[in-house]
Amino acid sequence: MISVQKAIQQHIDILVDFQQRLAFETENVILDAGTLRKGMKALFDDPSKGVYYVVKEESEIIGCHMITYEWSDWRNGTVWWLQSVYVQESHRKRGVFKMMYDNLITIIKNDPQLVGLRLYADKTNERALKVYEAMGMNGSHYTVFEWMK
């Protein structure tokens, strides 16, 4: 049976592994494990930063995603940002992402303080873009700009 649940600090090692794989697969970037570990620990130590979810099949963790928060004055509520989505290659195309997504939409629909879900994706990650569009997400409303140190 496959289930989605909040991650706990003991999941950091697998989350680090998944995020390193994600960065390499999607952007050909090698992430430093120590920096990742510190960043994840900061999130677990301060839940106002966000929350990680894991997807389990029986006792094996097969995927994960992170949620961070944005306050919307226009909507007087919180928008969830879906980030760091990863599903093990052997479990892809089996509805795992749909399960993650449906779980989030259910939570958002049932919480009056939550007003929506956003994500950003690398423009070159065509596989992910197709999946997000298939879920009913609209990628044409905003463009994300960034400046990173």
SULBELUR-V620739 format. One record per backbone hydrogen bond with DSSP energy under -1.0 kcal/mol. CO is the residue of the C=O (numbers start at 1). NH is the residue of the N-H. Records with the same first field share a line. If there is no record, write none. Layout:
CO: NH + NH
//
This chain:
1: 58
3: 56
5: 54
8: 11
9: 12
11: 15
12: 16
13: 17
14: 18
15: 19
16: 20
17: 21
18: 22
19: 23
20: 24
21: 25
22: 26
23: 27 + 29
24: 28
32: 36
33: 37
34: 38
35: 39
36: 40
37: 41
38: 42
39: 43
40: 44
41: 45
42: 46
46: 49
51: 67
52: 7
53: 65
54: 5
55: 62 + 63
56: 3
57: 60
60: 57
62: 88
63: 55
64: 86
65: 53
66: 83
67: 51
68: 81
70: 79
72: 76 + 77
77: 72
78: 115
79: 70
80: 118
81: 68
83: 66
86: 64
88: 91
89: 92
95: 99
96: 100
97: 101
98: 102
99: 103
100: 104
101: 105
102: 106
103: 107
104: 108
105: 109
106: 110
108: 111
111: 114
113: 78
116: 80
118: 82
122: 125
124: 126
125: 129
126: 130
127: 131
128: 132
129: 133
130: 134
131: 135
132: 137
133: 136
//
